[in-house]
Amino acid sequence: MPVRVAILSAVRLYGEGLAKCLGSRGDISVVGSAHNLAEIETLLRQAAADVTLFDTSVNGTLEDVRQLVCRFPETRVIAVALSETEQEVIAWAEAGVSAYVPRDATLGELYEAIFAAMRGEVSCSPRIAGTLMRELRRHPERSYAAGERLTSRESETLGLIAHGLSNKEIAQSLSISVSTVKNHVHSILEKLRVRTRAQAAAQMSGHRIRFAAS
């Protein structure tokens, strides 16, 4: 079944061009494009979308994406044309986006981001992943408000999530089964009280996680 995609871009030519490119694939169905928050909300009420592409280059604010994620939790929001700095990536992840595509990404990378988001995965550049991991090493004592702790294996899993690894890749790296990885991911999201892997990675960088003693 094709992935249903909605597009939000204030630039009509860009939105229509992107819709045409995506619609040419048999595994993607574009349900429509919108040019502002009100239009995308109307579109999502009329046609369910698995993924919403949110053009960050010319429209929208973090509050807009928070509102979209809150009102339409069934759609995975991907920030498109995001400035790939640590601060921007973390801010948009905390706002609720499931993935992001930087400004210099290719169309192929956009396709990969859409299908990764459908699998519950998120990827980032080695530079961003390296920054997150350095922050984690500098602050191993990080705590988060609810006071729960990640186990050592959960902390390892979270670190690999921040590196952009899929469940299968994490399983191979830790020599455990994919189903065990899924259990760890589910536990991590519950403990951190977040919905997506990107938000979990953002919490790791946001100095709000602490790890259980081994």
Secondary structure per residue as TSV (DSSP state, phi and psi in degrees):
chain	resnum	aa	ss	phi	psi
A	1	M	-	360.0	129.1
A	2	P	-	-62.4	149.0
A	3	V	E	-75.0	127.0
A	4	R	E	-87.2	122.9
A	5	V	E	-122.3	133.0
A	6	A	E	-111.4	151.5
A	7	I	E	-126.2	132.0
A	8	L	E	-118.6	113.4
A	9	S	-	-151.0	132.6
A	10	A	S	-71.7	-19.6
A	11	V	-	-90.6	107.1
A	12	R	H	-58.6	-44.0
A	13	L	H	-61.7	-41.9
A	14	Y	H	-65.6	-46.8
A	15	G	H	-61.7	-43.6
A	16	E	H	-69.8	-37.0
A	17	G	H	-65.6	-41.9
A	18	L	H	-64.8	-40.3
A	19	A	H	-62.1	-39.7
A	20	K	H	-66.3	-43.0
A	21	C	H	-63.7	-46.1
A	22	L	H	-68.0	-39.8
A	23	G	H	-68.1	-15.1
A	24	S	T	-77.3	-10.0
A	25	R	S	-92.0	140.7
A	26	G	T	-73.5	-18.0
A	27	D	T	-98.3	7.2
A	28	I	E	-132.1	135.0
A	29	S	E	-121.4	117.0
A	30	V	E	-84.2	116.9
A	31	V	E	-84.1	-12.8
A	32	G	E	153.2	169.3
A	33	S	E	-129.7	151.3
A	34	A	E	-134.6	163.6
A	35	H	S	-120.1	-0.4
A	36	N	S	-158.4	174.1
A	37	L	H	-62.3	-41.1
A	38	A	H	-62.2	-41.4
A	39	E	H	-67.4	-41.4
A	40	I	H	-67.8	-34.5
A	41	E	H	-66.2	-40.7
A	42	T	H	-62.7	-43.6
A	43	L	H	-62.1	-43.8
A	44	L	H	-70.1	-26.1
A	45	R	H	-71.9	-32.0
A	46	Q	H	-87.0	-33.6
A	47	A	S	-137.8	115.3
A	48	A	-	-63.0	135.7
A	49	A	-	-124.5	136.3
A	50	D	S	-74.3	-35.6
A	51	V	E	-135.4	137.8
A	52	T	E	-117.8	122.8
A	53	L	E	-88.5	118.7
A	54	F	E	-108.3	105.4
A	55	D	E	-72.8	111.2
A	56	T	T	-88.7	-5.8
A	57	S	T	-73.7	-31.5
A	58	V	T	-132.8	-7.0
A	59	N	S	-148.0	158.3
A	60	G	-	90.2	151.2
A	61	T	-	-129.5	171.8
A	62	L	H	-60.2	-36.1
A	63	E	H	-65.8	-36.5
A	64	D	H	-61.4	-45.0
A	65	V	H	-71.0	-34.7
A	66	R	H	-60.0	-42.9
A	67	Q	H	-64.3	-42.3
A	68	L	H	-64.3	-45.3
A	69	V	H	-64.1	-40.0
A	70	C	H	-67.5	-41.8
A	71	R	H	-80.8	-25.3
A	72	F	-	-132.2	69.0
A	73	P	T	-65.8	-15.8
A	74	E	T	-78.5	-13.7
A	75	T	S	-102.7	137.7
A	76	R	E	-88.3	122.2
A	77	V	E	-93.7	126.9
A	78	I	E	-111.9	123.9
A	79	A	E	-79.6	118.9
A	80	V	E	-104.6	140.7
A	81	A	E	64.7	38.5
A	82	L	E	-79.5	141.7
A	83	S	-	-71.0	116.6
A	84	E	-	-84.1	70.7
A	85	T	-	-113.1	157.2
A	86	E	H	-55.5	-45.2
A	87	Q	H	-63.5	-42.3
A	88	E	H	-68.0	-45.5
A	89	V	H	-60.9	-45.9
A	90	I	H	-63.9	-44.8
A	91	A	H	-61.0	-44.1
A	92	W	H	-72.6	-33.2
A	93	A	H	-64.6	-43.5
A	94	E	H	-67.0	-26.2
A	95	A	H	-73.2	-16.6
A	96	G	T	120.5	1.7
A	97	V	-	-68.4	147.6
A	98	S	S	-86.0	-22.2
A	99	A	E	-165.0	171.1
A	100	Y	E	-142.7	156.5
A	101	V	E	-127.7	119.8
A	102	P	E	-68.3	168.4
A	103	R	T	-63.3	-29.8
A	104	D	T	-97.4	15.6
A	105	A	-	-71.7	156.1
A	106	T	-	-92.1	168.8
A	107	L	H	-62.6	-36.3
A	108	G	H	-62.3	-38.0
A	109	E	H	-69.0	-32.2
A	110	L	H	-65.5	-44.9
A	111	Y	H	-55.8	-45.8
A	112	E	H	-61.5	-40.3
A	113	A	H	-64.9	-38.5
A	114	I	H	-63.3	-48.4
A	115	F	H	-75.2	-29.4
A	116	A	H	-65.9	-41.0
A	117	A	H	-62.6	-37.0
A	118	M	H	-65.4	-29.0
A	119	R	T	-87.5	0.6
A	120	G	T	79.0	21.1
A	121	E	-	-108.4	161.5
A	122	V	-	-142.3	145.0
A	123	S	-	-127.6	154.1
A	124	C	-	-146.6	166.7
A	125	S	-	-68.4	156.6
A	126	P	H	-55.7	-33.2
A	127	R	H	-65.2	-47.1
A	128	I	H	-66.3	-43.1
A	129	A	H	-60.8	-41.0
A	130	G	H	-63.7	-39.0
A	131	T	H	-62.4	-45.3
A	132	L	H	-62.3	-41.8
A	133	M	H	-68.2	-37.4
A	134	R	H	-63.7	-40.3
A	135	E	H	-62.7	-39.9
A	136	L	H	-63.8	-42.1
A	137	R	H	-67.1	-34.0
A	138	R	H	-73.6	-23.4
A	139	H	-	-131.5	63.6
A	140	P	T	-66.9	-14.5
A	141	E	T	-90.0	5.0
A	142	R	-	-48.7	134.1
A	143	S	-	-118.9	157.8
A	144	Y	-	-126.6	159.1
A	145	A	T	-55.2	-38.5
A	146	A	T	-72.7	-14.1
A	147	G	-	84.3	-4.7
A	148	E	-	-73.3	158.4
A	149	R	-	-121.3	146.7
A	150	L	B	-83.9	141.3
A	151	T	-	-70.7	167.5
A	152	S	H	-61.3	-38.8
A	153	R	H	-69.3	-36.8
A	154	E	H	-65.1	-38.1
A	155	S	H	-66.2	-38.5
A	156	E	H	-62.4	-43.8
A	157	T	H	-61.3	-44.0
A	158	L	H	-62.6	-39.9
A	159	G	H	-61.7	-39.1
A	160	L	H	-72.1	-33.0
A	161	I	H	-60.1	-44.1
A	162	A	H	-63.0	-26.8
A	163	H	T	-78.8	-5.9
A	164	G	T	88.4	14.3
A	165	L	-	-75.7	145.1
A	166	S	-	-78.6	169.6
A	167	N	H	-57.9	-41.3
A	168	K	H	-63.7	-42.4
A	169	E	H	-67.6	-37.5
A	170	I	H	-64.0	-42.9
A	171	A	H	-59.3	-43.2
A	172	Q	H	-66.4	-40.7
A	173	S	H	-65.6	-38.3
A	174	L	H	-97.4	-0.6
A	175	S	T	57.6	46.5
A	176	I	-	-131.2	171.8
A	177	S	-	-79.4	158.1
A	178	V	H	-62.0	-38.5
A	179	S	H	-63.4	-35.5
A	180	T	H	-67.1	-40.1
A	181	V	H	-59.9	-44.8
A	182	K	H	-59.8	-38.6
A	183	N	H	-64.3	-41.8
A	184	H	H	-63.2	-43.8
A	185	V	H	-62.4	-44.3
A	186	H	H	-59.4	-43.6
A	187	S	H	-64.8	-41.4
A	188	I	H	-60.9	-47.0
A	189	L	H	-63.5	-39.4
A	190	E	H	-65.8	-45.9
A	191	K	H	-65.7	-36.0
A	192	L	H	-87.8	-6.9
A	193	R	T	56.5	48.4
A	194	V	-	-126.8	166.0
A	195	R	S	-100.7	-26.4
A	196	T	S	-127.8	161.7
A	197	R	H	-64.0	-36.0
A	198	A	H	-62.7	-40.7
A	199	Q	H	-66.4	-36.5
A	200	A	H	-63.9	-43.8
A	201	A	H	-63.8	-36.8
A	202	A	H	-65.5	-39.2
A	203	Q	H	-62.8	-37.9
A	204	M	H	-58.9	-41.8
A	205	S	H	-79.3	-17.5
A	206	G	T	-89.3	13.3
A	207	H	T	64.4	37.6
A	208	R	-	-123.3	15.7
A	209	I	-	-120.3	139.5
A	210	R	-	-126.9	154.7
A	211	F	B	-109.9	145.7
A	212	A	-	-71.2	150.8
A	213	A	-	-66.8	141.0
A	214	S	-	-78.7	360.0
